[in-house]
Amino acid sequence: MKYISVLLAMSVFGCFSQNHESTKKTSVHSFKAKDIDGNTVDFSTFKGKKLLIVNTASECGFTPQYKDLEALYQKYKDKNFVIIAFPCNDFGGQEPGDDKQIKNFCQKNYGVSFLMMEKIKIEGDSMHPIYQWLTQKEKNGVSNSNVMWNFQKYLIDENGYLVDYYNSKENPLSDKITHWIENKK
């Protein structure tokens, strides 16, 4: 009985706290970022929607994935699904243009209508806060990752939590991604 009393007292005074800061999940909904036209996008407006966040480049071997990203977006945009693309020049200097040039290229060549953000840094000390969150377990509560190249894809659930990520080679229309959007196993 004395043992049970000690355990009860320890739990009342917080000795068995389950809230470890290093693994606490935070939501992408707390972020704001600029879109390709310079407007502020509040990510809290995406509550209840699944997100695919992808870093893009116009002169990459994976650039044709814009076509498949647009097809994916068209198929699921009315089913609470959003694609958010962040152009960056961090890998092989494959996104040398400014925001206006990037926007024109994407619309002219691929008819991109999903959300394009301003060009950002996703490596080093200047890493954009959203990419800090996507790649650091201490911030997203799920896993650490390194963005290895252009067109790496991050999946975010309706509550704003990181679910998984796929490297550049994973086609946006793959079963892994479409099944996740459709809630299939």
PyMOL commands that place a pseudoatom at each C-alpha (Angstrom):
pseudoatom trace, name=CA, resn=MET, resi=1, chain=A, elem=C, hetatm=0, pos=[0.000, 0.000, 0.000]
pseudoatom trace, name=CA, resn=LYS, resi=2, chain=A, elem=C, hetatm=0, pos=[2.883, 2.336, 0.825]
pseudoatom trace, name=CA, resn=TYR, resi=3, chain=A, elem=C, hetatm=0, pos=[4.325, 1.673, -2.689]
pseudoatom trace, name=CA, resn=ILE, resi=4, chain=A, elem=C, hetatm=0, pos=[1.019, 2.632, -4.346]
pseudoatom trace, name=CA, resn=SER, resi=5, chain=A, elem=C, hetatm=0, pos=[0.874, 5.848, -2.287]
pseudoatom trace, name=CA, resn=VAL, resi=6, chain=A, elem=C, hetatm=0, pos=[4.404, 6.794, -3.418]
pseudoatom trace, name=CA, resn=LEU, resi=7, chain=A, elem=C, hetatm=0, pos=[3.504, 6.135, -7.093]
pseudoatom trace, name=CA, resn=LEU, resi=8, chain=A, elem=C, hetatm=0, pos=[0.330, 8.167, -6.753]
pseudoatom trace, name=CA, resn=ALA, resi=9, chain=A, elem=C, hetatm=0, pos=[2.238, 11.073, -5.180]
pseudoatom trace, name=CA, resn=MET, resi=10, chain=A, elem=C, hetatm=0, pos=[4.890, 10.923, -7.920]
pseudoatom trace, name=CA, resn=SER, resi=11, chain=A, elem=C, hetatm=0, pos=[2.271, 11.091, -10.650]
pseudoatom trace, name=CA, resn=VAL, resi=12, chain=A, elem=C, hetatm=0, pos=[0.451, 13.991, -8.943]
pseudoatom trace, name=CA, resn=PHE, resi=13, chain=A, elem=C, hetatm=0, pos=[3.683, 15.996, -8.675]
pseudoatom trace, name=CA, resn=GLY, resi=14, chain=A, elem=C, hetatm=0, pos=[4.702, 15.358, -12.285]
pseudoatom trace, name=CA, resn=CYS, resi=15, chain=A, elem=C, hetatm=0, pos=[7.494, 12.840, -11.802]
pseudoatom trace, name=CA, resn=PHE, resi=16, chain=A, elem=C, hetatm=0, pos=[6.127, 10.735, -14.674]
pseudoatom trace, name=CA, resn=SER, resi=17, chain=A, elem=C, hetatm=0, pos=[5.577, 13.540, -17.153]
pseudoatom trace, name=CA, resn=GLN, resi=18, chain=A, elem=C, hetatm=0, pos=[4.787, 12.288, -20.656]
pseudoatom trace, name=CA, resn=ASN, resi=19, chain=A, elem=C, hetatm=0, pos=[5.475, 15.641, -22.315]
pseudoatom trace, name=CA, resn=HIS, resi=20, chain=A, elem=C, hetatm=0, pos=[9.066, 15.425, -23.536]
pseudoatom trace, name=CA, resn=GLU, resi=21, chain=A, elem=C, hetatm=0, pos=[9.946, 18.628, -25.368]
pseudoatom trace, name=CA, resn=SER, resi=22, chain=A, elem=C, hetatm=0, pos=[12.329, 16.827, -27.748]
pseudoatom trace, name=CA, resn=THR, resi=23, chain=A, elem=C, hetatm=0, pos=[9.537, 14.726, -29.259]
pseudoatom trace, name=CA, resn=LYS, resi=24, chain=A, elem=C, hetatm=0, pos=[6.627, 17.144, -28.986]
pseudoatom trace, name=CA, resn=LYS, resi=25, chain=A, elem=C, hetatm=0, pos=[4.742, 17.429, -32.263]
pseudoatom trace, name=CA, resn=THR, resi=26, chain=A, elem=C, hetatm=0, pos=[4.142, 20.915, -33.564]
pseudoatom trace, name=CA, resn=SER, resi=27, chain=A, elem=C, hetatm=0, pos=[1.965, 21.891, -36.479]
pseudoatom trace, name=CA, resn=VAL, resi=28, chain=A, elem=C, hetatm=0, pos=[2.854, 23.440, -39.825]
pseudoatom trace, name=CA, resn=HIS, resi=29, chain=A, elem=C, hetatm=0, pos=[-0.261, 25.563, -39.291]
pseudoatom trace, name=CA, resn=SER, resi=30, chain=A, elem=C, hetatm=0, pos=[1.745, 27.977, -37.133]
pseudoatom trace, name=CA, resn=PHE, resi=31, chain=A, elem=C, hetatm=0, pos=[3.835, 29.174, -40.125]
pseudoatom trace, name=CA, resn=LYS, resi=32, chain=A, elem=C, hetatm=0, pos=[3.508, 32.034, -42.562]
pseudoatom trace, name=CA, resn=ALA, resi=33, chain=A, elem=C, hetatm=0, pos=[5.500, 32.427, -45.776]
pseudoatom trace, name=CA, resn=LYS, resi=34, chain=A, elem=C, hetatm=0, pos=[5.465, 34.544, -48.920]
pseudoatom trace, name=CA, resn=ASP, resi=35, chain=A, elem=C, hetatm=0, pos=[4.000, 33.192, -52.135]
pseudoatom trace, name=CA, resn=ILE, resi=36, chain=A, elem=C, hetatm=0, pos=[5.675, 33.739, -55.496]
pseudoatom trace, name=CA, resn=ASP, resi=37, chain=A, elem=C, hetatm=0, pos=[3.827, 37.066, -55.887]
pseudoatom trace, name=CA, resn=GLY, resi=38, chain=A, elem=C, hetatm=0, pos=[5.025, 38.342, -52.498]
pseudoatom trace, name=CA, resn=ASN, resi=39, chain=A, elem=C, hetatm=0, pos=[1.744, 37.815, -50.636]
pseudoatom trace, name=CA, resn=THR, resi=40, chain=A, elem=C, hetatm=0, pos=[1.798, 36.358, -47.125]
pseudoatom trace, name=CA, resn=VAL, resi=41, chain=A, elem=C, hetatm=0, pos=[0.301, 32.888, -46.875]
pseudoatom trace, name=CA, resn=ASP, resi=42, chain=A, elem=C, hetatm=0, pos=[-0.916, 31.872, -43.423]
pseudoatom trace, name=CA, resn=PHE, resi=43, chain=A, elem=C, hetatm=0, pos=[-0.596, 28.097, -43.164]
pseudoatom trace, name=CA, resn=SER, resi=44, chain=A, elem=C, hetatm=0, pos=[-3.391, 27.994, -40.590]
pseudoatom trace, name=CA, resn=THR, resi=45, chain=A, elem=C, hetatm=0, pos=[-5.741, 28.373, -43.573]
pseudoatom trace, name=CA, resn=PHE, resi=46, chain=A, elem=C, hetatm=0, pos=[-4.802, 24.789, -44.523]
pseudoatom trace, name=CA, resn=LYS, resi=47, chain=A, elem=C, hetatm=0, pos=[-6.346, 23.240, -41.402]
pseudoatom trace, name=CA, resn=GLY, resi=48, chain=A, elem=C, hetatm=0, pos=[-8.350, 20.186, -42.439]
pseudoatom trace, name=CA, resn=LYS, resi=49, chain=A, elem=C, hetatm=0, pos=[-6.362, 19.701, -45.660]
pseudoatom trace, name=CA, resn=LYS, resi=50, chain=A, elem=C, hetatm=0, pos=[-3.578, 17.306, -46.580]
pseudoatom trace, name=CA, resn=LEU, resi=51, chain=A, elem=C, hetatm=0, pos=[-0.478, 19.023, -47.916]
pseudoatom trace, name=CA, resn=LEU, resi=52, chain=A, elem=C, hetatm=0, pos=[2.341, 17.950, -50.177]
pseudoatom trace, name=CA, resn=ILE, resi=53, chain=A, elem=C, hetatm=0, pos=[5.287, 20.323, -49.759]
pseudoatom trace, name=CA, resn=VAL, resi=54, chain=A, elem=C, hetatm=0, pos=[7.989, 20.069, -52.414]
pseudoatom trace, name=CA, resn=ASN, resi=55, chain=A, elem=C, hetatm=0, pos=[11.177, 21.958, -53.257]
pseudoatom trace, name=CA, resn=THR, resi=56, chain=A, elem=C, hetatm=0, pos=[11.409, 22.665, -56.979]
pseudoatom trace, name=CA, resn=ALA, resi=57, chain=A, elem=C, hetatm=0, pos=[13.834, 23.837, -59.667]
pseudoatom trace, name=CA, resn=SER, resi=58, chain=A, elem=C, hetatm=0, pos=[13.364, 24.773, -63.329]
pseudoatom trace, name=CA, resn=GLU, resi=59, chain=A, elem=C, hetatm=0, pos=[16.594, 23.317, -64.741]
pseudoatom trace, name=CA, resn=CYS, resi=60, chain=A, elem=C, hetatm=0, pos=[16.672, 19.910, -63.037]
pseudoatom trace, name=CA, resn=GLY, resi=61, chain=A, elem=C, hetatm=0, pos=[16.358, 16.410, -64.449]
pseudoatom trace, name=CA, resn=PHE, resi=62, chain=A, elem=C, hetatm=0, pos=[13.273, 16.096, -62.226]
pseudoatom trace, name=CA, resn=THR, resi=63, chain=A, elem=C, hetatm=0, pos=[11.673, 19.323, -63.528]
pseudoatom trace, name=CA, resn=PRO, resi=64, chain=A, elem=C, hetatm=0, pos=[9.176, 17.316, -65.653]
pseudoatom trace, name=CA, resn=GLN, resi=65, chain=A, elem=C, hetatm=0, pos=[7.597, 16.299, -62.320]
pseudoatom trace, name=CA, resn=TYR, resi=66, chain=A, elem=C, hetatm=0, pos=[5.828, 19.668, -62.483]
pseudoatom trace, name=CA, resn=LYS, resi=67, chain=A, elem=C, hetatm=0, pos=[3.489, 17.979, -64.998]
pseudoatom trace, name=CA, resn=ASP, resi=68, chain=A, elem=C, hetatm=0, pos=[2.701, 15.135, -62.582]
pseudoatom trace, name=CA, resn=LEU, resi=69, chain=A, elem=C, hetatm=0, pos=[2.394, 17.495, -59.613]
pseudoatom trace, name=CA, resn=GLU, resi=70, chain=A, elem=C, hetatm=0, pos=[-0.163, 19.518, -61.580]
pseudoatom trace, name=CA, resn=ALA, resi=71, chain=A, elem=C, hetatm=0, pos=[-2.047, 16.324, -62.554]
pseudoatom trace, name=CA, resn=LEU, resi=72, chain=A, elem=C, hetatm=0, pos=[-2.062, 15.239, -58.889]
pseudoatom trace, name=CA, resn=TYR, resi=73, chain=A, elem=C, hetatm=0, pos=[-3.319, 18.646, -57.818]
pseudoatom trace, name=CA, resn=GLN, resi=74, chain=A, elem=C, hetatm=0, pos=[-6.080, 18.682, -60.436]
pseudoatom trace, name=CA, resn=LYS, resi=75, chain=A, elem=C, hetatm=0, pos=[-7.222, 15.212, -59.389]
pseudoatom trace, name=CA, resn=TYR, resi=76, chain=A, elem=C, hetatm=0, pos=[-7.385, 15.931, -55.636]
pseudoatom trace, name=CA, resn=LYS, resi=77, chain=A, elem=C, hetatm=0, pos=[-7.718, 19.714, -55.193]
pseudoatom trace, name=CA, resn=ASP, resi=78, chain=A, elem=C, hetatm=0, pos=[-11.441, 19.390, -54.490]
pseudoatom trace, name=CA, resn=LYS, resi=79, chain=A, elem=C, hetatm=0, pos=[-10.753, 16.673, -51.896]
pseudoatom trace, name=CA, resn=ASN, resi=80, chain=A, elem=C, hetatm=0, pos=[-9.001, 18.862, -49.291]
pseudoatom trace, name=CA, resn=PHE, resi=81, chain=A, elem=C, hetatm=0, pos=[-5.551, 18.474, -50.834]
pseudoatom trace, name=CA, resn=VAL, resi=82, chain=A, elem=C, hetatm=0, pos=[-3.006, 21.238, -51.500]
pseudoatom trace, name=CA, resn=ILE, resi=83, chain=A, elem=C, hetatm=0, pos=[0.417, 21.239, -53.137]
pseudoatom trace, name=CA, resn=ILE, resi=84, chain=A, elem=C, hetatm=0, pos=[2.869, 23.888, -51.960]
pseudoatom trace, name=CA, resn=ALA, resi=85, chain=A, elem=C, hetatm=0, pos=[6.052, 24.295, -54.027]
pseudoatom trace, name=CA, resn=PHE, resi=86, chain=A, elem=C, hetatm=0, pos=[9.121, 26.110, -52.736]
pseudoatom trace, name=CA, resn=PRO, resi=87, chain=A, elem=C, hetatm=0, pos=[11.598, 26.892, -55.533]
pseudoatom trace, name=CA, resn=CYS, resi=88, chain=A, elem=C, hetatm=0, pos=[15.222, 26.852, -54.428]
pseudoatom trace, name=CA, resn=ASN, resi=89, chain=A, elem=C, hetatm=0, pos=[18.641, 27.117, -56.029]
pseudoatom trace, name=CA, resn=ASP, resi=90, chain=A, elem=C, hetatm=0, pos=[20.488, 25.047, -53.403]
pseudoatom trace, name=CA, resn=PHE, resi=91, chain=A, elem=C, hetatm=0, pos=[21.084, 21.936, -55.501]
pseudoatom trace, name=CA, resn=GLY, resi=92, chain=A, elem=C, hetatm=0, pos=[23.323, 22.303, -58.530]
pseudoatom trace, name=CA, resn=GLY, resi=93, chain=A, elem=C, hetatm=0, pos=[22.264, 25.920, -59.109]
pseudoatom trace, name=CA, resn=GLN, resi=94, chain=A, elem=C, hetatm=0, pos=[19.251, 24.556, -60.991]
pseudoatom trace, name=CA, resn=GLU, resi=95, chain=A, elem=C, hetatm=0, pos=[16.862, 27.387, -60.102]
pseudoatom trace, name=CA, resn=PRO, resi=96, chain=A, elem=C, hetatm=0, pos=[18.765, 30.527, -61.145]
pseudoatom trace, name=CA, resn=GLY, resi=97, chain=A, elem=C, hetatm=0, pos=[15.715, 32.644, -62.018]
pseudoatom trace, name=CA, resn=ASP, resi=98, chain=A, elem=C, hetatm=0, pos=[13.904, 35.178, -59.886]
pseudoatom trace, name=CA, resn=ASP, resi=99, chain=A, elem=C, hetatm=0, pos=[10.320, 34.652, -58.703]
pseudoatom trace, name=CA, resn=LYS, resi=100, chain=A, elem=C, hetatm=0, pos=[8.782, 36.252, -61.806]
pseudoatom trace, name=CA, resn=GLN, resi=101, chain=A, elem=C, hetatm=0, pos=[10.878, 34.095, -64.154]
pseudoatom trace, name=CA, resn=ILE, resi=102, chain=A, elem=C, hetatm=0, pos=[10.063, 30.948, -62.152]
pseudoatom trace, name=CA, resn=LYS, resi=103, chain=A, elem=C, hetatm=0, pos=[6.332, 31.686, -62.198]
pseudoatom trace, name=CA, resn=ASN, resi=104, chain=A, elem=C, hetatm=0, pos=[6.332, 32.346, -65.948]
pseudoatom trace, name=CA, resn=PHE, resi=105, chain=A, elem=C, hetatm=0, pos=[8.329, 29.173, -66.646]
pseudoatom trace, name=CA, resn=CYS, resi=106, chain=A, elem=C, hetatm=0, pos=[5.998, 26.991, -64.558]
pseudoatom trace, name=CA, resn=GLN, resi=107, chain=A, elem=C, hetatm=0, pos=[2.812, 28.407, -66.073]
pseudoatom trace, name=CA, resn=LYS, resi=108, chain=A, elem=C, hetatm=0, pos=[4.073, 28.434, -69.670]
pseudoatom trace, name=CA, resn=ASN, resi=109, chain=A, elem=C, hetatm=0, pos=[5.647, 24.970, -69.676]
pseudoatom trace, name=CA, resn=TYR, resi=110, chain=A, elem=C, hetatm=0, pos=[3.512, 23.013, -67.195]
pseudoatom trace, name=CA, resn=GLY, resi=111, chain=A, elem=C, hetatm=0, pos=[0.325, 25.005, -66.593]
pseudoatom trace, name=CA, resn=VAL, resi=112, chain=A, elem=C, hetatm=0, pos=[1.065, 25.052, -62.863]
pseudoatom trace, name=CA, resn=SER, resi=113, chain=A, elem=C, hetatm=0, pos=[-1.930, 26.235, -60.851]
pseudoatom trace, name=CA, resn=PHE, resi=114, chain=A, elem=C, hetatm=0, pos=[-0.970, 24.894, -57.413]
pseudoatom trace, name=CA, resn=LEU, resi=115, chain=A, elem=C, hetatm=0, pos=[0.549, 27.202, -54.817]
pseudoatom trace, name=CA, resn=MET, resi=116, chain=A, elem=C, hetatm=0, pos=[4.023, 28.420, -55.695]
pseudoatom trace, name=CA, resn=MET, resi=117, chain=A, elem=C, hetatm=0, pos=[5.995, 30.131, -52.963]
pseudoatom trace, name=CA, resn=GLU, resi=118, chain=A, elem=C, hetatm=0, pos=[8.862, 32.598, -53.239]
pseudoatom trace, name=CA, resn=LYS, resi=119, chain=A, elem=C, hetatm=0, pos=[12.339, 31.195, -53.884]
pseudoatom trace, name=CA, resn=ILE, resi=120, chain=A, elem=C, hetatm=0, pos=[13.969, 30.196, -50.588]
pseudoatom trace, name=CA, resn=LYS, resi=121, chain=A, elem=C, hetatm=0, pos=[17.051, 28.573, -49.066]
pseudoatom trace, name=CA, resn=ILE, resi=122, chain=A, elem=C, hetatm=0, pos=[16.597, 25.080, -47.662]
pseudoatom trace, name=CA, resn=GLU, resi=123, chain=A, elem=C, hetatm=0, pos=[20.179, 24.333, -46.698]
pseudoatom trace, name=CA, resn=GLY, resi=124, chain=A, elem=C, hetatm=0, pos=[22.614, 25.792, -44.194]
pseudoatom trace, name=CA, resn=ASP, resi=125, chain=A, elem=C, hetatm=0, pos=[22.234, 28.682, -41.788]
pseudoatom trace, name=CA, resn=SER, resi=126, chain=A, elem=C, hetatm=0, pos=[19.720, 30.467, -44.035]
pseudoatom trace, name=CA, resn=MET, resi=127, chain=A, elem=C, hetatm=0, pos=[17.312, 27.491, -44.133]
pseudoatom trace, name=CA, resn=HIS, resi=128, chain=A, elem=C, hetatm=0, pos=[13.714, 28.681, -44.297]
pseudoatom trace, name=CA, resn=PRO, resi=129, chain=A, elem=C, hetatm=0, pos=[11.792, 28.035, -41.023]
pseudoatom trace, name=CA, resn=ILE, resi=130, chain=A, elem=C, hetatm=0, pos=[9.335, 25.683, -42.741]
pseudoatom trace, name=CA, resn=TYR, resi=131, chain=A, elem=C, hetatm=0, pos=[12.229, 23.511, -43.914]
pseudoatom trace, name=CA, resn=GLN, resi=132, chain=A, elem=C, hetatm=0, pos=[13.724, 23.603, -40.435]
pseudoatom trace, name=CA, resn=TRP, resi=133, chain=A, elem=C, hetatm=0, pos=[10.392, 22.216, -39.232]
pseudoatom trace, name=CA, resn=LEU, resi=134, chain=A, elem=C, hetatm=0, pos=[10.173, 19.629, -42.035]
pseudoatom trace, name=CA, resn=THR, resi=135, chain=A, elem=C, hetatm=0, pos=[13.694, 18.283, -41.468]
pseudoatom trace, name=CA, resn=GLN, resi=136, chain=A, elem=C, hetatm=0, pos=[14.210, 18.441, -37.687]
pseudoatom trace, name=CA, resn=LYS, resi=137, chain=A, elem=C, hetatm=0, pos=[12.549, 15.947, -35.346]
pseudoatom trace, name=CA, resn=GLU, resi=138, chain=A, elem=C, hetatm=0, pos=[12.940, 18.359, -32.423]
pseudoatom trace, name=CA, resn=LYS, resi=139, chain=A, elem=C, hetatm=0, pos=[10.563, 20.704, -34.297]
pseudoatom trace, name=CA, resn=ASN, resi=140, chain=A, elem=C, hetatm=0, pos=[8.192, 18.334, -36.144]
pseudoatom trace, name=CA, resn=GLY, resi=141, chain=A, elem=C, hetatm=0, pos=[8.097, 15.576, -33.506]
pseudoatom trace, name=CA, resn=VAL, resi=142, chain=A, elem=C, hetatm=0, pos=[8.322, 12.805, -36.110]
pseudoatom trace, name=CA, resn=SER, resi=143, chain=A, elem=C, hetatm=0, pos=[11.677, 12.452, -37.858]
pseudoatom trace, name=CA, resn=ASN, resi=144, chain=A, elem=C, hetatm=0, pos=[14.901, 14.019, -39.017]
pseudoatom trace, name=CA, resn=SER, resi=145, chain=A, elem=C, hetatm=0, pos=[15.586, 14.188, -42.730]
pseudoatom trace, name=CA, resn=ASN, resi=146, chain=A, elem=C, hetatm=0, pos=[17.950, 15.786, -45.166]
pseudoatom trace, name=CA, resn=VAL, resi=147, chain=A, elem=C, hetatm=0, pos=[16.716, 17.323, -48.378]
pseudoatom trace, name=CA, resn=MET, resi=148, chain=A, elem=C, hetatm=0, pos=[18.919, 15.469, -50.826]
pseudoatom trace, name=CA, resn=TRP, resi=149, chain=A, elem=C, hetatm=0, pos=[17.921, 17.174, -54.091]
pseudoatom trace, name=CA, resn=ASN, resi=150, chain=A, elem=C, hetatm=0, pos=[15.181, 19.055, -55.898]
pseudoatom trace, name=CA, resn=PHE, resi=151, chain=A, elem=C, hetatm=0, pos=[11.623, 17.660, -55.817]
pseudoatom trace, name=CA, resn=GLN, resi=152, chain=A, elem=C, hetatm=0, pos=[11.782, 15.980, -52.405]
pseudoatom trace, name=CA, resn=LYS, resi=153, chain=A, elem=C, hetatm=0, pos=[8.214, 15.597, -51.182]
pseudoatom trace, name=CA, resn=TYR, resi=154, chain=A, elem=C, hetatm=0, pos=[6.860, 15.989, -47.623]
pseudoatom trace, name=CA, resn=LEU, resi=155, chain=A, elem=C, hetatm=0, pos=[3.378, 14.807, -46.677]
pseudoatom trace, name=CA, resn=ILE, resi=156, chain=A, elem=C, hetatm=0, pos=[1.453, 16.721, -44.005]
pseudoatom trace, name=CA, resn=ASP, resi=157, chain=A, elem=C, hetatm=0, pos=[-1.848, 15.480, -42.564]
pseudoatom trace, name=CA, resn=GLU, resi=158, chain=A, elem=C, hetatm=0, pos=[-5.060, 17.442, -42.013]
pseudoatom trace, name=CA, resn=ASN, resi=159, chain=A, elem=C, hetatm=0, pos=[-3.936, 18.460, -38.519]
pseudoatom trace, name=CA, resn=GLY, resi=160, chain=A, elem=C, hetatm=0, pos=[-0.700, 19.968, -39.819]
pseudoatom trace, name=CA, resn=TYR, resi=161, chain=A, elem=C, hetatm=0, pos=[1.604, 17.144, -38.733]
pseudoatom trace, name=CA, resn=LEU, resi=162, chain=A, elem=C, hetatm=0, pos=[4.407, 15.598, -40.737]
pseudoatom trace, name=CA, resn=VAL, resi=163, chain=A, elem=C, hetatm=0, pos=[3.493, 12.100, -41.901]
pseudoatom trace, name=CA, resn=ASP, resi=164, chain=A, elem=C, hetatm=0, pos=[6.282, 11.031, -44.262]
pseudoatom trace, name=CA, resn=TYR, resi=165, chain=A, elem=C, hetatm=0, pos=[8.641, 12.206, -46.980]
pseudoatom trace, name=CA, resn=TYR, resi=166, chain=A, elem=C, hetatm=0, pos=[9.873, 10.852, -50.306]
pseudoatom trace, name=CA, resn=ASN, resi=167, chain=A, elem=C, hetatm=0, pos=[12.998, 11.591, -52.279]
pseudoatom trace, name=CA, resn=SER, resi=168, chain=A, elem=C, hetatm=0, pos=[13.098, 13.107, -55.744]
pseudoatom trace, name=CA, resn=LYS, resi=169, chain=A, elem=C, hetatm=0, pos=[12.735, 9.801, -57.556]
pseudoatom trace, name=CA, resn=GLU, resi=170, chain=A, elem=C, hetatm=0, pos=[9.267, 9.157, -56.101]
pseudoatom trace, name=CA, resn=ASN, resi=171, chain=A, elem=C, hetatm=0, pos=[6.799, 10.200, -58.771]
pseudoatom trace, name=CA, resn=PRO, resi=172, chain=A, elem=C, hetatm=0, pos=[4.041, 12.487, -57.443]
pseudoatom trace, name=CA, resn=LEU, resi=173, chain=A, elem=C, hetatm=0, pos=[1.440, 10.107, -58.952]
pseudoatom trace, name=CA, resn=SER, resi=174, chain=A, elem=C, hetatm=0, pos=[2.879, 7.023, -57.237]
pseudoatom trace, name=CA, resn=ASP, resi=175, chain=A, elem=C, hetatm=0, pos=[0.611, 4.668, -55.310]
pseudoatom trace, name=CA, resn=LYS, resi=176, chain=A, elem=C, hetatm=0, pos=[2.397, 5.633, -52.077]
pseudoatom trace, name=CA, resn=ILE, resi=177, chain=A, elem=C, hetatm=0, pos=[1.306, 9.245, -52.445]
pseudoatom trace, name=CA, resn=THR, resi=178, chain=A, elem=C, hetatm=0, pos=[-2.135, 8.740, -54.017]
pseudoatom trace, name=CA, resn=HIS, resi=179, chain=A, elem=C, hetatm=0, pos=[-3.069, 6.020, -51.513]
pseudoatom trace, name=CA, resn=TRP, resi=180, chain=A, elem=C, hetatm=0, pos=[-2.104, 8.369, -48.674]
pseudoatom trace, name=CA, resn=ILE, resi=181, chain=A, elem=C, hetatm=0, pos=[-4.298, 11.123, -50.130]
pseudoatom trace, name=CA, resn=GLU, resi=182, chain=A, elem=C, hetatm=0, pos=[-7.174, 8.640, -50.496]
pseudoatom trace, name=CA, resn=ASN, resi=183, chain=A, elem=C, hetatm=0, pos=[-6.630, 7.150, -47.004]
pseudoatom trace, name=CA, resn=LYS, resi=184, chain=A, elem=C, hetatm=0, pos=[-5.750, 3.740, -48.418]
pseudoatom trace, name=CA, resn=LYS, resi=185, chain=A, elem=C, hetatm=0, pos=[-3.136, 1.446, -46.912]
for i in range(1, 185): cmd.bond("trace and resi %d" % i, "trace and resi %d" % (i + 1))
show_as sticks, trace
zoom trace
